[in-house]
C-alpha cells in the first residue's frame, strides 16, 4: 500500500444497493481528504441474509458471496490502492483466497445467523489463515470474540473493529486486558473520541488504525476526527496509515 493515508475499514459492493456503496460512491465520500488507499470488505447483505436468524447456507448464497468477494478484486488503480479482505461464512471457503487478498472479514451480530464454529471446516480455515499469517477483522458477540482469540485461533492477529463497541464494548476488552495482547488490533471506525484517546494512552498507537466503516461512516469526516485529536504528528501518521501498512506487510499471499 503506497498512500500515506489508508482507510482500514470500509465496505464496498454493488449487489445490494441500499445504502449506495459501490466503489464510485466510496471515492465520492473520500473527496479531497487525502485518503489514497483502503481496505475493503463486501457488504454483509451480499454474504448472508442477516435478517433471517434461521438462515442456512445454500448454493445461491454461495454464488452471491463469490461474486461479492470477486468484485473487490477488480477495484483500485495506480492512483488509489484497494486491498481486499475475503469475507468468510459457513462454507469457510478459504480456497477462494487469491494473491490479492491480504486479510479475512469475519462478521455477525447477536440477532443474526450463527457461524458453525464446531464444523471441522472452520478449524481447517483458521489453520489456513494462520499459515498465511493473515489478519482477521472479527466483529462478533463478546463471548464468541473471546472464544475465537483464546480457543479457536490463538496467536492469529485479530482486529476488533470500532474500538470494540460492536463486539461487547470497549470497556469489556479493557477490563479483560485484551487490548494489551500483542496480536490484538483495533480500528477507529465510528468509535468515540474518548475511547480512541484512552486506547492510545494505555496501549500505544502501533495497533490502532484509522477506519471509516463506509457507507455507515463518512471517510472524510472519520479522518477529520483523528486529525483533530491532540496527538503528535508521529502518532497520527501511525494511526492514519503506518499501523495498517505494518500489519499487512507480513501477511503471506
C-alpha positions as CSV (number, residue, x, y, z in Angstrom):
1,X,0.0,0.0,0.0
2,X,1.5,3.3,-1.1
3,X,-0.6,6.1,0.2
4,X,0.3,7.8,3.5
5,X,-3.4,7.8,4.5
6,X,-5.2,4.5,4.4
7,X,-8.8,3.7,5.4
8,X,-8.5,0.3,7.2
9,X,-12.3,-0.5,7.3
10,X,-14.7,0.1,4.5
11,X,-17.5,-2.0,2.8
12,X,-18.0,-1.9,-0.9
13,X,-20.4,-3.8,-3.2
14,X,-22.9,-3.4,-5.9
15,X,-25.3,-6.4,-5.5
16,X,-27.3,-4.8,-2.7
17,X,-27.9,-1.1,-3.4
18,X,-29.0,0.4,-0.1
19,X,-27.1,2.3,1.1
20,X,-25.2,3.0,-2.1
21,X,-21.8,1.5,-1.6
22,X,-20.0,0.8,-4.8
23,X,-16.5,2.0,-5.5
24,X,-17.6,5.2,-7.1
25,X,-19.7,6.0,-4.0
26,X,-16.7,5.5,-1.8
27,X,-14.4,7.7,-3.9
28,X,-17.0,10.4,-3.8
29,X,-17.0,10.1,0.0
30,X,-13.2,10.4,0.1
31,X,-13.3,13.7,-1.9
32,X,-10.3,15.8,-1.2
33,X,-9.5,14.3,2.2
34,X,-6.1,12.9,1.1
35,X,-7.1,9.2,1.6
36,X,-5.3,7.3,-1.1
37,X,-5.8,3.6,-0.1
38,X,-8.4,1.5,1.5
39,X,-9.0,-2.0,3.0
40,X,-12.4,-3.2,1.7
41,X,-14.9,-6.0,2.6
42,X,-18.1,-6.9,0.8
43,X,-21.3,-5.7,2.5
44,X,-22.9,-8.1,4.9
45,X,-26.1,-8.4,2.9
46,X,-24.1,-9.8,0.0
47,X,-22.7,-12.6,2.2
48,X,-25.7,-13.9,4.2
49,X,-29.3,-12.9,5.0
50,X,-28.7,-11.0,8.2
51,X,-32.5,-10.6,8.8
52,X,-33.2,-14.3,8.9
53,X,-31.8,-15.8,12.2
54,X,-32.5,-19.3,11.0
55,X,-30.7,-18.7,7.7
56,X,-29.0,-21.7,6.2
57,X,-26.4,-21.5,3.6
58,X,-27.2,-22.6,0.0
59,X,-25.7,-22.6,-3.5
60,X,-27.4,-19.3,-4.4
61,X,-25.9,-17.5,-1.5
62,X,-22.5,-19.2,-2.1
63,X,-22.7,-17.7,-5.7
64,X,-23.6,-14.3,-4.3
65,X,-20.6,-14.5,-1.9
66,X,-18.2,-15.5,-4.7
67,X,-19.4,-12.5,-6.8
68,X,-19.2,-10.1,-3.9
69,X,-15.7,-11.1,-3.0
70,X,-14.6,-11.2,-6.6
71,X,-15.9,-7.7,-7.3
72,X,-13.3,-6.2,-4.8
73,X,-10.5,-7.8,-6.8
74,X,-11.4,-5.6,-9.8
75,X,-11.0,-2.3,-7.9
76,X,-8.2,0.2,-7.5
77,X,-5.5,1.6,-9.8
78,X,-2.1,3.2,-9.6
79,X,-3.6,6.3,-8.1
80,X,-5.8,4.6,-5.5
81,X,-4.9,1.3,-3.9
82,X,-7.6,-1.2,-2.8
83,X,-6.7,-4.1,-0.5
84,X,-9.5,-6.7,-0.4
85,X,-10.2,-9.0,2.5
86,X,-12.1,-12.2,1.9
87,X,-15.4,-12.2,3.7
88,X,-15.8,-15.7,5.1
89,X,-19.0,-17.5,6.0
90,X,-20.1,-21.0,6.9
91,X,-18.7,-22.7,3.8
92,X,-15.3,-21.5,5.1
93,X,-14.2,-21.1,1.5
94,X,-10.5,-20.2,2.1
95,X,-9.8,-21.9,-1.3
96,X,-11.1,-18.7,-2.8
97,X,-8.2,-16.7,-1.4
98,X,-6.3,-15.1,-4.2
99,X,-2.8,-13.5,-4.2
100,X,-4.5,-10.1,-3.8
101,X,-6.3,-10.9,-0.6
102,X,-4.4,-9.7,2.5
103,X,-6.9,-10.5,5.3
104,X,-10.2,-12.0,6.4
105,X,-13.5,-10.4,7.3
106,X,-15.5,-12.4,9.9
107,X,-18.8,-10.8,11.0
108,X,-22.1,-11.3,12.6
109,X,-24.3,-9.5,15.2
110,X,-26.2,-11.1,18.1
111,X,-29.5,-11.3,16.3
112,X,-28.0,-12.7,13.1
113,X,-27.3,-16.3,11.8
114,X,-24.5,-18.0,13.6
115,X,-21.1,-19.2,12.5
116,X,-20.7,-23.0,12.8
117,X,-17.6,-22.9,15.0
118,X,-17.7,-26.6,15.6
119,X,-17.6,-27.5,11.9
120,X,-14.2,-29.1,11.1
121,X,-14.1,-26.8,8.1
122,X,-13.9,-23.9,10.5
123,X,-10.8,-25.3,12.1
124,X,-9.3,-26.0,8.7
125,X,-10.0,-22.5,7.5
126,X,-8.3,-21.0,10.6
127,X,-5.3,-23.2,10.1
128,X,-5.0,-21.8,6.5
129,X,-5.4,-18.3,7.8
130,X,-2.7,-18.9,10.3
131,X,-0.4,-20.4,7.7
132,X,-0.8,-17.3,5.6
133,X,-0.4,-15.1,8.6
134,X,-3.5,-13.1,7.6
135,X,-5.2,-10.7,10.0
136,X,-8.9,-11.3,10.7
137,X,-11.2,-8.4,11.2
138,X,-13.6,-10.0,13.7
139,X,-17.0,-8.5,14.5
140,X,-18.8,-10.9,16.8
141,X,-20.6,-11.1,20.2
142,X,-18.2,-10.7,23.2
143,X,-18.2,-14.4,24.2
144,X,-17.6,-15.5,20.7
145,X,-14.8,-13.0,20.3
146,X,-13.1,-14.4,23.3
147,X,-13.6,-18.0,22.1
148,X,-12.1,-17.1,18.8
149,X,-9.0,-15.4,20.1
150,X,-8.4,-17.7,23.1
151,X,-9.6,-21.2,21.9
152,X,-10.1,-21.3,18.1
153,X,-7.3,-19.1,16.8
154,X,-4.7,-18.4,19.4
155,X,-1.9,-16.3,18.0
156,X,-3.8,-15.2,14.9
157,X,-3.7,-11.5,14.5
158,X,-7.3,-10.2,15.2
159,X,-8.7,-6.7,14.5
160,X,-11.6,-5.9,16.8
161,X,-13.2,-3.1,14.9
162,X,-14.9,0.1,16.2
163,X,-12.7,0.0,19.4
164,X,-14.8,-3.0,20.4
165,X,-18.2,-1.2,20.5
166,X,-19.9,-3.8,18.4
167,X,-18.1,-6.7,20.0
168,X,-19.3,-6.1,23.5
169,X,-17.9,-2.7,24.3
170,X,-14.5,-1.0,24.7
171,X,-14.6,-1.3,28.5
172,X,-15.2,-5.0,28.4
173,X,-11.9,-5.6,26.5
174,X,-10.1,-3.1,28.7
175,X,-11.3,-4.9,31.9
176,X,-10.2,-8.3,30.5
177,X,-6.8,-6.9,29.5
178,X,-7.4,-7.9,25.9
179,X,-6.2,-4.7,24.3
180,X,-2.7,-5.2,25.6
181,X,-2.2,-8.5,23.8
182,X,0.4,-8.1,21.1
183,X,-1.8,-9.9,18.4
184,X,-4.9,-7.8,19.1
185,X,-5.6,-4.7,16.9
186,X,-8.4,-2.3,16.6
187,X,-9.7,0.5,14.3
188,X,-11.3,3.8,14.9
189,X,-14.3,3.5,12.7
190,X,-17.3,5.2,14.3
191,X,-15.6,4.9,17.7
192,X,-16.0,7.9,20.1
193,X,-13.1,10.2,20.6
194,X,-12.7,9.4,24.3
195,X,-12.3,5.7,23.7
196,X,-9.7,6.3,21.0
197,X,-7.7,8.6,23.3
198,X,-8.0,6.1,26.2
199,X,-6.7,3.3,24.0
200,X,-3.7,5.4,22.8
201,X,-2.8,6.5,26.3
202,X,-3.0,2.9,27.7
203,X,-1.9,0.7,24.8
204,X,0.0,2.9,22.4
205,X,-0.5,3.7,18.7
206,X,1.0,0.8,16.9
207,X,-2.1,-1.5,16.8
208,X,-4.8,1.1,16.3
209,X,-5.8,2.1,12.7
210,X,-8.0,4.7,11.1
211,X,-11.2,3.3,9.6
212,X,-14.4,4.9,8.2
213,X,-16.9,2.0,8.2
214,X,-18.2,3.3,4.9
215,X,-21.1,3.5,3.9
216,X,-22.2,3.8,7.6
217,X,-19.4,6.3,8.3
218,X,-18.2,9.2,6.1
219,X,-14.5,8.6,5.2
220,X,-13.5,12.3,5.2
221,X,-15.4,13.0,8.4
222,X,-13.9,10.0,10.2
223,X,-10.4,11.1,9.1
224,X,-11.0,14.6,10.4
225,X,-12.0,13.0,13.8
226,X,-8.5,11.6,14.0
227,X,-6.6,14.6,12.7
228,X,-8.3,16.9,15.2
229,X,-7.1,14.8,18.2
230,X,-4.3,16.4,20.3
231,X,-1.7,13.9,19.3
232,X,1.8,14.2,18.0
233,X,2.4,14.0,14.2
234,X,4.2,10.8,14.7
235,X,1.3,9.1,16.4
236,X,-1.2,10.5,13.9
237,X,0.9,9.2,11.0
238,X,0.9,5.7,12.5
239,X,-2.9,5.7,13.0
240,X,-3.8,7.0,9.6
241,X,-1.5,4.7,7.6
242,X,1.6,3.4,9.3
243,X,-0.1,0.8,11.5
244,X,-2.1,-0.8,8.8
245,X,0.9,-0.9,6.4
246,X,2.9,-2.8,9.0
247,X,0.0,-5.2,9.7
248,X,-0.4,-6.1,6.0
249,X,3.3,-6.2,5.2
250,X,3.7,-9.5,7.0
251,X,0.5,-11.2,5.5
252,X,1.5,-14.0,3.2
253,X,-0.2,-14.2,-0.1
